[in-house]
Amino acid sequence: MAAVESTLVPLDPDDTVDNVLAKVRATGAKSVQLLVPPATGALQAPRGFERLRRALEAEQVSLLVFSADEQVVAAARRNNIEIFAIDDGRTKRPPLPPRTRTTQVLPETKLDPKDAAFIDALDQVPARERYANDPDADLYAALDDFSDASQQYDRAGRRGASSDEAFADSLDEWSAVAAGETIAGRAEAPRRYSAGDIDLNDEDLARQRGGRRTSAQRERAATGARRTTAAKRAYDYDDERYPAARRSPLRVLLPLAALALIAAVALIWVLSSRATIVVAPPAAGAGEHPFQGEIIPLDPSGSGSGAAVQAAPVTADAEVTVSGSVQNETLSPSGTAKGEVTIVNTIESAVPLPKDSEFIGQNPKGEEVRFTLDSDVTVPPAQTSTSLAGRSTTYGQINVTVTARSPGSASNVGENSIKQILLPGQQPIVSDSSNFLIRHGPITGGSEAPQRIVTEQDVRNILAQALTELYNSGVLQLRSKIDEGKFSIDATTVAPSPADLSDPQSYDPLVVEPAIGQPVADANNPVFTVKVHARFKALAAPSGKAVITQLQTVAPAYFAQRPDRACKPGEQQGTTIGSIRWDGEKLMIDGAINCGVAGGLTAETLAQVREALRGQPREAAEAGLRTLQQQGLIGEFQLPDKASLPRYDFLLNIAVAQPQQPAQAQPTQGAR
C-alpha cells in the first residue's frame, strides 16, 4: 500500500484544534493544505495555531493554510505558518445598523483627488504583478480576479439585471481571467497600471517613507475620521427609504456564496492540478531462504514466549459402512463339472489316496482341468491265485468321485481324458505308465449363467461416499474428545485430510461383502457393503485462536529467536508459510524466510525525486527517474497520465510503495 504525501483538508467553523489534528492525522499525509472557513474560532487566536504547529512539527507534517478570515491569517502568520490569504473584502457588505425613525442628510464629502488617484491606480494593478515574486502567484491572482468578478456581479444586480444572469456573467468573466483569455464578443480588458506609474506628491512620498505627518495632514485625517463617524450614524434603513435592502436575502447570502465558491474553486484547482507519483524503494539486498519440515513447538497452556503454538494433540478412531448395488449382469460360470473315476491297482499293495488329491486332465480345447478327490479312499491291492488251470491275478480297483476345482463349462472333460494323479509330496502317477490305470466316462456339469458379481468398479462407485463419511465421522469423534466450550478442532491439522484419503495407505484395507469377484446372494436385490476404518489425529486450539492465525506471529518470533538467523543485521525479515502438517507428534511447516531492505526512501532521495519531477514534461520526468533508478536510489515507479508535472511541491504527491511483507501469507494444509 502506498503512503499518501500531500492532501487538502477542508474544515468546519466549529472544529476544535483536536478535531483539526484528528482530520490531518487521518489522511496519513506529510504535506497538508487546510481550507479554513471564516469564524473558525479555534484558529482565530494565535494559541490555536501554536498548538497545531507544535503537534504537526513533532510528526514532521508540513502545513499550508487557505483562508479569507483576517484573524485566522494574522494568527497563522504570527506562528510562521505558510498561508494563502484569500482576499474577498470587496464582496463583503457592511452590517445593517439598527433601524431609526429619523432621517439625517449626510454632508457631502469629497476624497482628496491625489488619494483617489492613488487608490484607483492601486486597484488597477494586475493581479499577477502584485505577487510577481511569489511562487504561488497564479493561484493568488486567480483568487483576486474571482473577487473582481463577484464585485461585478453585485454591480450588475444593483443595475437591475437578474441575479442568475449577473452571476453567470461574473463566473464567465472570472473563468476567462483566471485562464488568461479574452471573452469572445467583449472588449479586451483595459490596461492596468502598476503603482510605479502613479506620480505621488511630497506628502504621499513622505508618508510612504514612514515620515512624520504635518499638522495639516493630521488635521485632514481627523476631519476624515469625524466624517466617517458621521456617515455611519447617518445610515437610515427605514422601510420607506430602503425597502429592498431590508428584504433582499442577497445582502446576507452573497458573501457566503462567494466565499463558498472561492473555496470550491481552490479545491477543484488543487485536486485537478495534483499529480501522484508512485516510487518503490530499490530491490537490492532482498533474498529468500526456503525451509521444509521446520518443527514448530507446541505450548498447550499458552504460557510460553510466543514462539510456540498453543494447541494440544487429539486422536480418535472412526469406522463407517456404506452399501452399494451391483450395476451390471455378467455371464459367469455357475455349474461345476463332477463325475466318477475308476482307479485300477496292478500291484499287490493297497494304495491310500487322501482327500483333495488332484486328478489332472484336459478339456476338448486342450486346456488343463484339475479335479479333486471328494473323500479319503484306499485303492485295494491286486490278488493272485493258483489253480490247476494255472496262476491268475485280479487287479484291485475302486470307484471314486471327483469335482472340478473351477466352475463353468471349461471344466467338462471327455472319456478317459484324466491321465495323472497328483499326491501331496510325490511324483505324479501317470495312467498306463505305472501301477495305476485311470478309467472314466465323460465328466460334465460345468455351465455359465448371468449373475450379479461384485466388481472393482462397483466398489469405486461408492468409495468416495465412504471416505467422505469416514472423514466427517473422524472429525466428530475428535470433537467428542475435547471441551468444545473452550477448545476447537483445528481443521487444517486433521489427519488424514480429505486429500490424504485419496491414498489407500491412509486408511485400513477395505472390507467388501461379498468379496470382489463373488456374486451377490440375491440377483433381484444385488446389494453389497464396503466397510472402511482409519485413525484420525488433530490439534485442539483455544476457541478463536486457529493454528494458521497463531502461525502469523509465532513463525516470525520462532525464527527471530534462532541463533542462525537468515537475514543480516539491518535487513527486514519476513516469513512466508507455504503449508503445515501434523503427523500426530510434530507440527511442521514449509515456506521461506524473506530478507528485504528495511525502510523506504531517504529524505535526500525524495528530494532528488522531486527535483527530477518539478515542472518537467512527462518524457523528461521519466528520464530523470530512470537515471535515479540506474543509480540504485529507487526501484520501480509509476507516473500519472499527464503531459507535464506541476511546478509546486505541494501539488507533487510522491507516494512511496511500501516493501511487501510476505509473513502474512495464508498457509495451506500440506500432504501427510
C-alpha positions in Angstrom: 0.0 0.0 0.0 1.4 3.4 -1.0 1.9 6.2 1.6 -0.1 9.5 0.8 2.2 12.5 0.9 0.0 15.6 0.2 -3.7 16.2 0.6 -6.3 19.0 1.1 -8.4 19.1 4.3 -11.5 21.3 4.4 -12.5 22.4 8.0 -15.8 23.3 9.6 -16.2 26.6 11.5 -17.0 24.7 14.7 -13.9 22.4 14.5 -11.6 22.5 17.6 -7.8 22.1 17.4 -8.2 18.4 18.4 -10.7 17.9 15.5 -8.2 19.5 13.1 -5.4 17.3 14.3 -7.6 14.2 14.0 -8.5 15.1 10.4 -4.9 15.8 9.5 -3.7 12.5 11.1 -6.5 10.5 9.4 -5.1 11.4 6.0 -1.6 10.0 6.8 -0.1 12.7 4.5 3.2 14.5 5.1 2.0 17.7 3.5 -1.4 19.1 4.3 -3.4 22.1 3.0 -6.1 23.4 5.4 -9.1 25.2 3.9 -10.2 27.3 6.9 -13.7 29.0 6.6 -14.4 32.3 8.3 -15.4 32.3 12.0 -13.3 29.2 12.8 -12.8 30.2 16.4 -10.2 27.6 17.3 -7.8 29.1 14.8 -8.6 32.8 15.2 -6.3 33.0 18.2 -2.5 32.5 17.9 -2.7 29.9 20.7 -4.7 27.5 18.4 -2.1 27.7 15.6 0.7 27.4 18.1 -0.7 24.2 19.4 -1.4 22.9 15.9 2.1 23.8 14.7 3.9 22.1 17.6 1.9 18.9 17.2 2.5 18.7 13.4 6.2 19.6 13.7 6.6 16.7 16.1 5.0 14.5 13.4 7.1 16.0 10.6 3.9 17.2 8.8 4.2 20.5 6.7 1.2 22.8 6.7 -0.3 25.3 4.2 -3.4 27.3 5.1 -6.1 28.8 2.8 -8.4 31.3 4.5 -10.2 34.6 4.0 -10.6 35.2 7.7 -8.3 38.1 8.7 -7.9 36.8 12.3 -7.0 33.4 11.0 -4.5 34.9 8.6 -2.9 37.0 11.3 -2.8 34.1 13.8 -1.1 31.8 11.2 1.5 34.5 10.3 2.3 35.0 13.9 3.2 31.3 14.1 5.3 31.5 10.9 2.8 29.2 9.1 2.6 29.5 5.3 -0.8 30.8 4.3 -2.8 31.7 1.2 -4.7 34.9 2.3 -7.9 34.9 0.2 -8.9 38.5 -0.4 -12.7 38.7 -0.6 -13.1 42.1 1.1 -14.7 43.6 -1.9 -17.6 41.2 -1.8 -18.5 42.0 1.8 -21.4 44.2 2.9 -21.4 46.3 6.0 -23.8 45.0 8.7 -27.1 46.8 8.9 -27.2 49.2 11.8 -30.3 49.4 14.0 -33.3 51.0 12.2 -34.0 54.5 13.2 -37.2 56.6 12.8 -35.3 59.7 11.8 -33.6 60.5 8.5 -30.4 62.6 8.5 -28.9 64.2 5.5 -25.3 63.4 5.1 -22.9 66.2 4.4 -21.2 65.7 1.1 -17.6 64.7 1.5 -15.0 64.5 -1.2 -11.9 62.4 -1.2 -8.7 64.2 -1.8 -8.0 63.9 -5.6 -4.5 62.7 -5.0 -5.6 60.0 -2.6 -8.4 59.0 -5.0 -6.0 58.7 -7.9 -3.6 56.7 -5.8 -6.3 54.2 -4.6 -7.7 53.9 -8.2 -4.3 53.2 -9.6 -3.6 50.5 -6.9 -7.0 48.9 -7.8 -5.8 48.7 -11.5 -2.6 46.9 -10.7 -2.8 43.5 -12.5 -3.2 40.6 -10.0 -0.2 38.7 -11.2 2.1 41.8 -10.8 1.0 42.1 -7.2 2.6 38.8 -6.4 5.3 38.8 -9.1 7.9 37.4 -6.7 5.7 34.8 -5.1 6.0 31.2 -6.5 2.2 30.8 -6.0 1.4 34.0 -8.0 -1.0 32.2 -10.3 -3.3 31.0 -7.5 -3.3 34.4 -5.8 -4.1 36.1 -9.0 -6.9 33.8 -9.8 -8.5 34.3 -6.4 -8.2 38.1 -6.7 -9.7 38.0 -10.2 -12.6 36.0 -8.8 -13.2 38.8 -6.2 -13.3 41.3 -9.1 -15.9 39.0 -10.9 -18.0 38.8 -7.8 -18.0 42.6 -7.4 -19.1 42.9 -11.0 -21.9 40.5 -10.2 -23.0 42.8 -7.3 -22.9 45.9 -9.5 -25.0 44.1 -12.2 -27.6 43.2 -9.6 -27.9 46.8 -8.4 -28.2 47.9 -12.1 -31.4 45.8 -12.3 -30.0 42.6 -14.0 -31.5 39.3 -12.8 -29.4 37.5 -10.1 -28.9 34.4 -12.3 -27.8 36.4 -15.3 -25.4 38.5 -13.3 -23.9 35.5 -11.5 -23.4 33.6 -14.7 -21.8 36.6 -16.4 -19.5 37.1 -13.4 -18.4 33.4 -13.5 -17.7 33.6 -17.2 -15.6 36.7 -16.8 -13.7 35.2 -13.8 -13.1 31.9 -15.6 -11.7 33.8 -18.6 -9.5 36.0 -16.4 -8.2 33.0 -14.4 -7.3 31.2 -17.7 -5.6 34.3 -19.1 -8.0 34.5 -22.0 -10.3 37.2 -23.6 -14.0 36.6 -23.6 -15.4 36.3 -27.1 -17.6 39.2 -28.0 -16.3 41.5 -25.3 -13.7 44.2 -25.5 -10.3 43.4 -24.1 -9.8 44.3 -20.5 -8.4 47.8 -20.1 -4.7 48.1 -19.4 -3.9 48.1 -15.7 -1.2 50.2 -14.2 1.3 49.5 -11.6 2.0 51.5 -8.5 5.2 52.8 -10.1 3.1 54.7 -12.7 1.5 57.0 -10.1 3.0 60.4 -9.5 2.9 61.0 -5.8 3.3 64.4 -4.1 5.8 65.2 -1.4 3.3 64.4 1.4 2.5 61.0 -0.1 6.2 60.2 -0.6 6.9 61.2 3.0 4.0 59.0 4.2 5.3 56.1 2.1 8.8 56.5 3.6 7.3 56.5 7.1 8.0 60.1 7.8 6.0 62.2 10.3 2.8 63.8 9.1 2.5 67.6 9.1 -0.2 69.3 11.2 -2.3 69.9 8.1 -2.1 66.3 7.3 -3.1 65.3 10.8 -6.0 67.8 10.6 -7.2 66.3 7.4 -7.0 62.8 8.9 -9.0 63.9 11.9 -11.6 65.5 9.7 -11.9 62.3 7.6 -12.4 60.2 10.8 -15.2 62.6 12.0 -16.9 62.4 8.6 -16.7 58.6 8.7 -18.3 58.5 12.1 -21.0 60.9 11.0 -21.6 58.8 7.9 -22.1 55.7 10.0 -24.6 57.5 12.1 -26.4 58.8 9.1 -27.4 55.5 7.6 -31.1 55.1 7.8 -32.8 51.8 6.8 -36.3 52.9 7.2 -38.8 50.7 5.3 -39.9 53.5 3.1 -36.4 54.6 2.0 -34.5 51.3 1.8 -37.2 48.5 1.4 -35.1 46.4 -0.9 -32.1 46.4 1.4 -34.2 45.3 4.3 -35.9 42.4 2.5 -33.3 41.1 0.0 -31.5 37.9 1.2 -28.7 38.5 -1.2 -27.1 41.0 1.2 -26.5 38.1 3.6 -26.2 35.1 1.2 -24.0 36.7 -1.4 -20.8 37.0 0.7 -21.3 33.4 1.9 -21.9 32.1 -1.6 -18.8 34.0 -2.9 -16.6 32.5 -0.2 -18.0 29.0 -0.8 -17.3 29.4 -4.5 -13.8 30.6 -3.8 -13.2 27.6 -1.6 -14.7 25.2 -4.2 -12.6 26.7 -7.0 -9.5 26.5 -4.8 -10.3 22.9 -4.0 -11.1 22.0 -7.7 -7.9 23.7 -8.8 -5.8 21.8 -6.2 -7.4 18.4 -7.0 -7.1 18.8 -10.7 -3.6 20.0 -10.6 -2.2 17.5 -8.2 -0.2 14.6 -9.5 0.6 11.4 -7.7 3.8 9.6 -8.5 4.4 6.1 -7.0 8.0 5.3 -6.3 9.3 2.0 -4.8 12.5 1.5 -2.8 15.3 -0.3 -4.6 15.1 -4.1 -4.5 18.8 -4.5 -3.8 19.6 -6.7 -0.8 16.5 -8.8 -0.9 16.9 -12.5 -0.6 14.8 -15.7 0.0 15.8 -18.7 2.1 13.4 -21.7 1.7 12.8 -24.2 4.5 11.0 -27.5 4.8 9.7 -29.6 7.6 10.5 -26.9 10.2 9.2 -28.2 13.6 7.2 -25.5 15.5 6.9 -26.3 19.2 3.6 -26.7 20.9 2.6 -25.0 24.2 -0.9 -26.3 25.3 -1.0 -24.0 28.3 -0.1 -20.8 26.4 2.5 -19.8 29.0 5.5 -19.8 26.6 7.5 -17.0 25.0 5.2 -16.5 21.9 7.4 -18.7 19.7 5.1 -21.8 20.2 1.6 -22.6 19.1 -1.0 -23.0 21.8 -2.7 -26.4 21.0 -3.0 -29.9 22.3 -2.9 -33.3 20.4 -6.1 -35.3 20.0 -6.7 -38.8 18.4 -9.8 -40.9 17.7 -10.8 -43.9 15.7 -13.6 -43.8 13.1 -15.4 -46.5 11.0 -18.2 -46.4 8.5 -20.1 -48.9 6.4 -21.9 -47.9 3.2 -24.0 -50.0 0.8 -23.8 -50.3 -2.9 -25.5 -52.1 -5.7 -24.0 -54.2 -8.5 -24.8 -52.4 -11.7 -24.4 -55.0 -14.4 -25.1 -58.7 -15.0 -22.2 -60.8 -16.1 -22.3 -64.2 -17.8 -20.2 -66.2 -15.5 -19.6 -69.9 -14.5 -22.3 -71.3 -12.4 -22.3 -75.1 -12.6 -19.2 -77.3 -11.8 -18.2 -80.5 -13.5 -18.5 -83.6 -11.3 -18.2 -87.3 -12.0 -16.9 -90.8 -11.1 -13.5 -92.2 -11.9 -12.3 -95.8 -11.7 -8.8 -96.4 -10.3 -7.2 -99.8 -11.1 -4.2 -101.0 -8.9 -1.9 -103.6 -10.6 0.3 -104.2 -7.6 -0.3 -106.4 -4.7 -0.1 -103.5 -2.2 -3.0 -101.2 -1.2 -2.5 -97.5 -2.1 -4.2 -94.9 0.1 -5.4 -91.6 -1.6 -6.2 -88.7 0.7 -9.0 -86.2 0.2 -8.2 -83.3 -2.2 -5.7 -85.5 -4.2 -5.7 -83.9 -7.6 -6.7 -85.6 -10.9 -5.4 -83.8 -13.9 -7.0 -84.0 -17.4 -7.7 -81.9 -20.5 -10.9 -80.5 -21.9 -11.8 -80.6 -25.5 -10.0 -77.3 -26.1 -6.8 -78.8 -24.8 -6.9 -76.8 -21.6 -5.8 -78.3 -18.3 -8.6 -79.1 -15.9 -8.0 -80.1 -12.3 -10.3 -82.2 -10.2 -10.1 -83.0 -6.5 -11.0 -86.2 -4.7 -14.1 -85.7 -2.6 -13.0 -88.1 0.2 -10.2 -90.3 1.5 -10.0 -93.7 -0.2 -7.7 -96.7 -0.4 -7.2 -98.4 -3.6 -7.2 -102.2 -2.9 -4.2 -104.3 -3.9 -4.1 -106.9 -6.8 -5.0 -110.5 -5.8 -3.0 -113.5 -7.3 -4.4 -117.1 -7.1 -3.1 -120.5 -8.2 -5.3 -123.4 -9.6 -4.9 -126.5 -11.8 -5.6 -124.1 -14.6 -2.7 -122.0 -13.7 -1.8 -118.8 -11.9 -4.1 -115.8 -12.2 -4.1 -112.2 -10.9 -7.0 -110.0 -10.2 -6.3 -106.2 -10.1 -7.7 -104.2 -7.2 -10.0 -101.3 -8.2 -12.2 -98.6 -6.7 -14.6 -96.0 -8.0 -14.1 -92.5 -6.6 -16.0 -89.2 -7.0 -14.1 -86.1 -8.2 -15.1 -82.5 -8.6 -13.6 -79.8 -10.8 -11.8 -77.0 -9.0 -13.3 -74.3 -11.1 -16.9 -73.9 -12.3 -18.0 -73.4 -15.8 -18.2 -75.4 -19.0 -14.5 -75.3 -19.3 -14.3 -77.9 -16.5 -16.1 -80.5 -18.6 -13.8 -83.3 -19.9 -14.3 -86.2 -22.3 -13.9 -90.0 -21.7 -10.6 -91.2 -20.2 -9.1 -87.6 -20.5 -7.7 -87.7 -16.9 -4.2 -89.1 -17.2 -2.5 -88.1 -13.9 -3.0 -88.4 -10.2 -1.0 -85.9 -8.0 -0.5 -86.9 -4.4 0.9 -84.4 -1.9 4.7 -84.7 -1.8 5.0 -87.3 -4.5 5.7 -87.5 -8.2 2.7 -87.6 -10.4 1.2 -91.0 -11.1 0.7 -91.4 -14.9 -2.1 -93.7 -16.1 -0.9 -96.7 -18.2 2.7 -95.9 -17.4 2.6 -97.0 -13.8 0.9 -99.4 -11.5 -2.3 -97.4 -11.8 -4.9 -97.4 -14.6 -7.5 -94.5 -14.7 -10.7 -95.1 -16.5 -13.8 -92.8 -16.6 -16.6 -91.7 -18.8 -17.4 -88.0 -19.7 -17.4 -85.7 -16.7 -19.8 -82.8 -17.1 -21.9 -80.4 -15.2 -20.0 -77.2 -15.7 -22.1 -74.3 -17.1 -22.4 -70.5 -17.3 -25.3 -68.2 -16.3 -26.0 -64.4 -16.0 -25.1 -63.3 -12.5 -24.6 -60.1 -10.4 -21.0 -60.2 -9.4 -19.2 -57.5 -7.3 -16.5 -55.8 -9.4 -13.8 -53.3 -8.5 -15.7 -50.6 -10.4 -18.8 -51.2 -8.2 -16.6 -50.6 -5.2 -15.0 -47.4 -6.7 -18.5 -46.1 -7.3 -19.3 -45.8 -3.6 -15.7 -45.4 -2.2 -15.8 -41.6 -2.4 -19.0 -41.5 -0.4 -17.5 -43.9 2.1 -14.3 -41.8 2.6 -16.3 -38.6 2.9 -18.5 -40.1 5.7 -15.3 -41.5 7.2 -13.7 -38.0 7.4 -16.9 -36.5 8.9 -17.1 -39.3 11.4 -13.5 -38.8 12.3 -13.9 -35.1 13.0 -17.0 -35.8 15.1 -15.0 -38.4 17.1 -12.2 -35.9 17.6 -14.6 -33.2 18.8 -16.1 -35.7 21.3 -12.6 -35.9 23.0 -12.4 -32.1 23.9 -14.4 -29.5 25.8 -15.9 -27.5 22.9 -16.7 -24.6 25.2 -13.0 -23.8 25.5 -11.3 -25.5 22.5 -12.0 -26.4 18.9 -10.5 -28.9 16.5 -8.3 -27.1 14.0 -9.4 -28.3 10.6 -6.1 -27.6 8.9 -4.4 -30.1 11.2 -6.8 -33.0 10.9 -5.0 -36.1 9.5 -5.8 -37.9 7.4 -7.3 -34.9 5.5 -9.8 -35.3 2.6 -6.8 -35.1 0.2 -4.9 -37.7 2.2 -7.8 -40.1 2.0 -7.2 -40.4 -1.8 -4.2 -42.6 -0.9 -5.3 -46.2 0.3 -2.3 -46.1 2.6 -4.1 -43.5 4.8 -6.9 -46.0 5.9 -7.1 -49.7 6.7 -7.9 -52.2 3.9 -11.5 -52.2 2.8 -13.8 -55.0 3.8 -16.2 -55.8 0.9 -19.1 -58.2 1.4 -19.5 -60.2 -0.9 -15.9 -60.0 -1.9 -14.9 -58.6 -5.2 -15.4 -61.3 -7.9 -18.2 -63.0 -6.0 -21.9 -63.0 -6.9 -24.4 -61.4 -4.6 -26.8 -63.7 -2.8 -29.9 -62.3 -4.3 -29.8 -61.4 -8.0 -33.1 -59.4 -7.6 -31.5 -57.3 -4.8 -27.8 -57.1 -5.8 -26.6 -55.2 -2.7 -23.0 -55.3 -1.3 -21.3 -53.4 1.5 -18.0 -51.6 2.0 -16.5 -51.0 5.4 -13.6 -48.6 5.9 -11.7 -47.7 9.1 -9.0 -45.1 10.0 -7.4 -43.4 13.0 -7.6 -39.6 13.0 -5.2 -37.1 14.6 -5.6 -33.3 15.0 -4.7 -30.3 17.2 -7.2 -28.7 19.5 -6.6 -25.0 19.8 -8.3 -22.5 22.1 -11.5 -21.0 20.6 -10.7 -18.1 18.4 -7.0 -19.0 18.1 -6.7 -21.1 14.9 -3.3 -22.6 14.3 -2.9 -20.8 11.0 -3.7 -17.5 12.7 -1.2 -18.2 15.5 1.5 -19.0 13.0 1.3 -15.5 11.6 3.1 -14.3 14.7 4.6 -17.5 16.1 6.6 -18.3 13.0 8.4 -14.9 12.7 9.0 -15.0 16.5 10.4 -18.5 16.3 12.8 -17.7 13.5 13.8 -14.4 15.2 14.9 -16.4 18.3 17.1 -18.8 16.4 20.8 -18.1 16.6 21.3 -19.0 12.9 19.2 -16.1 11.6 19.0 -16.0 7.8 18.8 -12.1 7.5 21.7 -9.8 8.0 21.6 -7.0 10.6 19.6 -4.1 9.3 17.6 -6.2 6.9 13.8 -6.7 7.3 12.9 -10.3 7.9 9.6 -11.8 6.8 8.2 -15.3 6.8 6.2 -17.0 4.1 4.3 -20.1 5.3 3.5 -22.4 2.4 2.0 -25.5 4.1 1.5 -27.0 7.5 1.5 -30.7 8.5 0.5 -32.5 11.8 1.5 -36.2 11.9 0.2 -36.8 15.4 3.5 -36.0 17.1 5.1 -32.9 15.3 3.7 -29.7 13.8 5.8 -29.0 10.7 5.7 -26.1 8.3 7.2 -25.4 4.8 7.9 -22.0 3.5 10.7 -19.4 3.1 12.4 -16.6 5.1 12.5 -13.3 3.1 15.1 -10.7 3.8 14.5 -7.2 2.4 15.6 -3.6 2.6 14.5 -2.0 5.9 12.5 1.2 5.5 11.7 3.1 2.3 13.3 6.1 0.7 15.6 8.6 2.5 14.8 12.3 2.6 17.7 13.0 0.3 16.4 10.6 -2.3 12.9 12.0 -2.1 14.4 15.5 -2.7 16.1 14.2 -5.8 12.9 12.6 -7.0 11.1 16.0 -6.6 13.9 17.8 -8.4 13.5 15.3 -11.3 9.8 15.9 -11.5 9.1 19.6 -10.7 7.6 21.3 -13.7 9.0 18.8 -16.1 7.3 17.3 -19.2 6.4 13.7 -18.8 9.3 12.5 -21.0 11.8 14.5 -19.1 10.4 13.4 -15.7 10.5 9.7 -16.8 14.1 10.1 -18.0 15.1 11.7 -14.6 13.6 8.9 -12.7 15.3 6.3 -14.9 18.6 7.9 -14.1 17.8 7.6 -10.3 16.8 4.0 -10.9 20.1 3.2 -12.7 21.9 4.8 -9.8 20.2 2.3 -7.4 18.4 5.1 -5.5 14.9 4.0 -6.4 13.1 0.9 -7.7 10.1 0.7 -9.9 8.0 3.9 -10.4 4.7 5.0 -12.0 3.9 8.4 -13.4 0.4 9.8 -13.8 -1.3 10.2 -17.2 -0.3 13.9 -17.5 1.6 15.8 -20.3 3.6 17.7 -17.7 4.0 17.7 -13.9 3.2 20.6 -11.6 5.6 23.3 -10.7 4.7 23.5 -7.0 5.9 21.0 -4.4 2.5 20.8 -2.6 0.9 19.6 -5.8 3.5 16.8 -6.3 2.3 13.9 -4.2 5.1 11.3 -4.1 3.7 8.0 -2.8 6.4 5.6 -1.6 5.4 2.0 -2.2 5.9 0.0 1.0 8.1 -3.1 0.9 5.9 -6.2 0.8 5.7 -8.2 4.0 5.2 -11.9 2.9 5.0 -13.0 6.5 1.2 -12.6 6.4 0.7 -15.1 3.5 -2.1 -17.7 4.2 -0.6 -21.1 4.9 -2.1 -24.2 3.3 -2.6 -27.7 4.6 0.2 -29.9 3.2 0.2 -33.6 2.4 1.0 -36.0 5.2 
